Amino acid sequence: MKRKITLSTIVFYAALILLAMAYLLPAYLTVITSLKAPVDISLPRSWEFPSTLNLSSFGDAFDLLRPNIVNSLILTVCATFFSTVLGSLNGYVFAKWRFPGSEILFTLFLFGMFIPYQVVLIPLFHTLRAMHLYGGLPGLILAHVVYGLPITSLIFRNFYAQIPDSLMESATLDGAGFFSIYTRIIFPLSIPGFVVTSLWQFTQIWNEFLWGICLTRHSANPITVGLANIMAALPVLLIYILLGRYFIRGLLAGSVKE
């Protein structure tokens, strides 16, 4: 049966197209400006598509920002790895190895999710300086790992709560311990959870600016401090394009019951 196209439907989709064009307009201006030669860049002609493509600007920008890109990659990969692994272990404990007061402790632990970056900036600065970690990547990595633990622990805890306890009970009867159960049973089943937390942490850490500019010296500045432009968003965009379906699948895990 064919669906009748009404005037309201046409108006609705036309409005959506206009909104999409308005939303993509800054991206269009950014792209066409990057393809122009420096002498062709001017405000009155900013809308015009370049008559000849100039790709040398990308190479010049990459050479200029290479140290910042390397710093961001080291920061993001290390902080994402450690916060994800530790969050997985925390979620495993709070979901499957509960102890007296664990729910209260978990609730207090989650308060870290609601603390803004700005609130902890000064105490964090003094703490890192007292630990002789201020100014370099190790201190910034530590800060992001600790700050990311509440959200990663929450995601893994909710994910592991969907795993039947009978699997653990069977493994315990066979003599498996804490780490054996985790490595042989829990970890293989938690790949979607790792995808979700990794994507979340990668995005948050890569795009973070305040800590990057306040807690690192010039030689350790991440890309967001070096230059906040479309190049800083490319790695995150590519990761979501490649792994986006796993991210959605992991977020929806346990939300629909058969």
C-alpha positions as CSV (number, residue, x, y, z in Angstrom):
1,M,0.0,0.0,0.0
2,K,1.5,3.3,-1.1
3,R,1.7,6.1,1.5
4,K,0.0,9.3,0.5
5,I,2.3,12.3,0.6
6,T,0.6,15.3,2.2
7,L,1.4,18.9,2.3
8,S,2.4,18.7,6.0
9,T,4.9,15.9,5.2
10,I,6.5,18.0,2.4
11,V,6.7,21.0,4.8
12,F,8.2,18.9,7.5
13,Y,10.9,17.4,5.4
14,A,11.7,20.8,3.8
15,A,12.2,22.2,7.3
16,L,14.5,19.3,8.2
17,I,16.5,19.9,5.1
18,L,16.9,23.6,5.9
19,L,17.9,22.9,9.5
20,A,20.5,20.3,8.2
21,M,21.9,22.9,5.8
22,A,22.2,25.5,8.5
23,Y,23.8,23.0,10.8
24,L,26.4,21.9,8.2
25,L,27.1,25.5,7.0
26,P,30.1,26.0,9.4
27,A,31.6,22.7,8.2
28,Y,31.2,23.7,4.6
29,L,33.0,27.0,5.2
30,T,35.8,25.3,7.0
31,V,36.3,22.7,4.2
32,I,36.3,25.2,1.3
33,T,38.5,27.6,3.2
34,S,41.0,24.9,3.8
35,L,41.1,24.1,0.1
36,K,41.9,27.7,-0.9
37,A,45.3,29.3,-1.4
38,P,46.1,31.9,1.3
39,V,45.8,34.8,-1.2
40,D,42.2,33.6,-2.1
41,I,40.9,33.7,1.5
42,S,38.7,36.7,2.2
43,L,35.5,37.4,4.0
44,P,33.5,38.6,0.9
45,R,34.5,35.5,-1.0
46,S,34.2,33.0,1.8
47,W,31.2,31.3,0.2
48,E,32.8,30.7,-3.1
49,F,34.2,27.3,-4.0
50,P,37.9,27.5,-4.9
51,S,38.7,27.6,-8.6
52,T,41.9,25.6,-8.0
53,L,42.3,23.2,-5.1
54,N,45.2,23.9,-2.7
55,L,46.1,20.9,-0.5
56,S,49.4,22.2,0.8
57,S,47.7,23.7,3.8
58,F,46.9,20.3,5.3
59,G,50.6,19.3,5.1
60,D,51.7,22.6,6.7
61,A,49.1,22.3,9.5
62,F,50.1,18.7,10.2
63,D,53.8,19.6,10.4
64,L,53.0,22.5,12.8
65,L,50.7,20.4,15.0
66,R,52.6,17.1,14.9
67,P,53.9,17.3,18.5
68,N,50.4,18.1,19.8
69,I,48.9,15.3,17.8
70,V,51.4,12.8,19.2
71,N,50.8,14.1,22.8
72,S,47.0,13.7,22.3
73,L,47.4,10.2,21.0
74,I,49.6,9.1,23.9
75,L,47.3,10.8,26.4
76,T,44.1,9.5,25.0
77,V,45.2,5.9,24.3
78,C,46.9,5.5,27.8
79,A,44.1,7.1,29.8
80,T,41.4,5.3,27.9
81,F,43.1,1.9,28.4
82,F,43.7,2.3,32.1
83,S,40.3,3.9,32.9
84,T,38.5,1.2,30.9
85,V,40.4,-1.8,32.4
86,L,40.1,-0.4,36.0
87,G,36.4,0.4,35.4
88,S,35.8,-3.1,34.2
89,L,37.3,-4.6,37.4
90,N,35.3,-2.2,39.5
91,G,32.1,-3.1,37.7
92,Y,33.0,-6.8,38.1
93,V,33.4,-6.4,41.8
94,F,30.3,-4.2,42.4
95,A,28.1,-6.5,40.2
96,K,29.3,-10.0,41.1
97,W,31.4,-9.8,44.3
98,R,29.2,-7.7,46.5
99,F,30.3,-7.1,50.1
100,P,28.6,-5.4,53.1
101,G,28.3,-1.7,52.3
102,S,29.1,-2.2,48.6
103,E,26.0,-0.4,47.4
104,I,26.7,2.6,49.6
105,L,30.3,2.7,48.4
106,F,29.2,2.4,44.8
107,T,26.7,5.3,45.3
108,L,29.4,7.5,46.8
109,F,31.8,6.4,44.0
110,L,29.4,7.6,41.4
111,F,29.4,11.1,42.8
112,G,32.5,11.7,40.8
113,M,30.4,11.7,37.7
114,F,28.7,15.0,38.7
115,I,31.9,16.9,39.7
116,P,32.7,19.5,37.0
117,Y,36.2,19.8,35.7
118,Q,36.4,23.4,36.9
119,V,35.6,22.5,40.5
120,V,38.6,20.1,41.0
121,L,41.1,22.1,38.9
122,I,42.9,23.9,41.7
123,P,43.1,20.9,44.1
124,L,44.2,18.7,41.2
125,F,46.9,21.3,40.3
126,H,48.3,21.2,43.8
127,T,48.0,17.4,44.0
128,L,49.9,16.8,40.8
129,R,52.5,19.4,41.8
130,A,53.0,17.7,45.2
131,M,53.4,14.3,43.3
132,H,55.9,15.9,40.9
133,L,53.6,15.1,38.0
134,Y,52.6,18.6,37.0
135,G,53.4,19.8,33.5
136,G,53.8,16.5,31.7
137,L,51.6,13.8,30.2
138,P,51.8,11.3,33.1
139,G,50.0,13.7,35.4
140,L,47.3,14.5,32.9
141,I,46.9,10.8,32.1
142,L,46.4,10.0,35.9
143,A,43.9,12.8,36.2
144,H,41.8,11.5,33.3
145,V,42.0,7.9,34.5
146,V,40.7,8.8,38.0
147,Y,38.0,11.2,36.6
148,G,36.8,8.6,34.2
149,L,36.5,5.7,36.7
150,P,32.9,6.5,37.9
151,I,31.4,6.4,34.4
152,T,33.3,3.4,33.2
153,S,32.5,1.5,36.5
154,L,28.8,2.3,36.1
155,I,28.7,1.1,32.5
156,F,30.5,-2.1,33.3
157,R,28.5,-2.7,36.5
158,N,25.2,-2.4,34.6
159,F,26.6,-4.6,31.8
160,Y,27.8,-7.3,34.2
161,A,24.5,-7.4,36.1
162,Q,23.0,-8.9,32.9
163,I,25.3,-11.9,33.1
164,P,23.7,-14.9,34.9
165,D,25.1,-15.7,38.3
166,S,24.9,-19.4,37.4
167,L,27.9,-19.0,35.1
168,M,30.0,-17.8,38.1
169,E,28.6,-20.4,40.4
170,S,29.5,-23.2,38.0
171,A,33.0,-21.8,37.6
172,T,33.4,-21.5,41.4
173,L,32.4,-25.1,41.8
174,D,35.2,-26.0,39.3
175,G,37.7,-24.2,41.4
176,A,38.0,-20.9,39.5
177,G,38.9,-17.9,41.6
178,F,38.3,-14.1,41.2
179,F,40.7,-13.5,38.3
180,S,40.1,-16.8,36.6
181,I,36.4,-16.1,36.4
182,Y,37.1,-12.6,35.1
183,T,39.6,-13.6,32.4
184,R,37.8,-16.8,31.2
185,I,34.1,-15.8,31.6
186,I,33.5,-12.2,32.2
187,F,36.0,-10.6,30.0
188,P,35.1,-12.5,26.8
189,L,31.5,-11.5,27.3
190,S,32.2,-7.8,27.9
191,I,33.6,-6.8,24.5
192,P,30.5,-4.5,23.8
193,G,31.0,-2.9,27.2
194,F,34.7,-2.2,26.4
195,V,33.7,-0.7,23.0
196,V,31.2,1.7,24.7
197,T,33.6,2.8,27.5
198,S,36.5,3.1,25.1
199,L,34.6,5.3,22.7
200,W,33.2,7.4,25.5
201,Q,36.6,7.9,27.2
202,F,38.4,8.5,23.9
203,T,35.9,11.2,22.9
204,Q,35.9,12.9,26.3
205,I,39.7,12.9,26.7
206,W,40.6,13.8,23.2
207,N,38.2,16.8,23.2
208,E,39.1,18.1,26.7
209,F,40.7,21.5,26.7
210,L,40.7,22.9,30.3
211,W,43.0,20.4,32.0
212,G,45.2,20.2,28.9
213,I,46.0,23.9,29.0
214,C,46.2,24.2,32.8
215,L,48.1,21.0,33.8
216,T,50.7,20.7,31.0
217,R,53.6,22.8,29.8
218,H,54.0,23.8,26.2
219,S,55.9,20.7,25.2
220,A,53.2,18.4,26.5
221,N,50.1,20.3,25.2
222,P,47.5,18.2,23.5
223,I,46.0,19.0,20.1
224,T,43.0,20.9,21.6
225,V,45.5,23.3,23.1
226,G,47.7,23.5,20.0
227,L,44.8,24.3,17.7
228,A,41.1,23.8,18.2
229,N,39.9,23.1,14.6
230,I,38.4,20.4,12.5
231,M,41.7,18.4,12.5
232,A,41.3,17.8,16.2
233,A,37.9,16.1,15.6
234,L,39.0,13.8,12.7
235,P,40.2,10.9,14.9
236,V,37.0,10.8,17.0
237,L,34.9,11.1,13.8
238,L,36.7,8.2,12.1
239,I,36.4,6.0,15.2
240,Y,32.6,6.7,15.4
241,I,32.2,5.9,11.7
242,L,34.1,2.6,12.1
243,L,32.8,1.5,15.5
244,G,29.5,3.4,15.8
245,R,27.3,0.3,15.4
246,Y,29.1,-1.4,18.3
247,F,28.7,1.7,20.4
248,I,24.9,1.7,19.9
249,R,24.7,-2.1,20.5
250,G,26.7,-1.8,23.7
251,L,24.5,1.1,25.0
252,L,21.3,-0.9,24.3
253,A,22.7,-4.1,25.9
254,G,20.3,-5.2,28.6
255,S,17.7,-2.6,27.8
256,V,15.5,-5.0,25.8
257,K,14.5,-8.3,27.3
258,E,13.2,-11.2,25.3
